[in-house]
Amino acid sequence: EVNVISEAIYRSLDLTQWEPCPFWLHMADTHFVRPLSLIQKLDFVLGSHTLTISAMVLRLDAPGAYPMLLGRPWLRNVNTSSTT
């Protein structure tokens, strides 16, 4: 239940406001990863909306890895809901 950005995107944005991440993430493939950093207030534009999120910075070495993964915190922030 986190938002994730890749280390490459983090470096390209030249971000200066970050903090050490005090915990490990349990990934879907069952291994644990320690985020490189935690960014509390990251502004980005999605369509015509400017949003602010918190995100974990991960080293994503896999070919074709997504540069950003928006999770449940983002869904709550934009007030989405699912109907079945």
N, C-alpha and C positions, 0 to 999 in steps of 0.2 A: 504494500500500500504506500508506495513512494513514487515521486517523479524522479526521473533519471536523465542526466545529460552525459554525453561522452567526454572523455578527457580532451579529445581533439576540438570539440565545440567550445569547451571551457577555455582552452588556450587561445582559440581564435577570437573569443569575445574580450580577451584581456581583462578579465574580472579581477577586482582587488578585494571585494568584500566576501570573504569565505571564512569558515572556521573548521577546525578538525572535527571529524565525525567520530563520536565516542562509541559507536556500536558496529556490529557486523550485519550484513544482509543475508538472509537465507534465500537463495535463488531457486527458481522453478526446477532446475535440474539437480537439486538437493545439496549443492556445494555452498559454502559460505564465502562472502567477499567483503573486504573492508573498503568502504568508499574512500576515495582520495580526499574529498572534502565535502562540506555541506554549505550550500548557498541558501540563505534565508529569504532574500528578496530579489528574485530574478524576474525582470520585466521582459515580456516578449509580445510580439504582434501575431495574432492569428486571424487572418481575414481582416475585418474592420475593427476587431477588438484588441485592446491592449490588456494583457493579463499579468498578474504578479503571482509567482509560485515560489515554493521552496523546492530545492532539488539536490539529489546526491550526485556527485561526480564519480563516474566509474571508468576504469580503463577497459574499453571494449575492443578487444583485439580480433574478434571474429570478423571475417570478410562479410561485407554486406550488413554489418550491425547498424541498427538505427542510431542516428545522432541524438535523438531525444525520445523518451518514452514518458507519456503522460498517464499517470495512474489515477487511483480513486481520489486522492486529494484534489487533483485538478477537476475531476468530475463534480465533486462537491462544490468547488469554488465557482464553477459556472452554472450551478444549479440544474444539472441534467438529471433526468430520471428515466428509468426504463419501464415500459409497460409490457406485459405479456398476455 
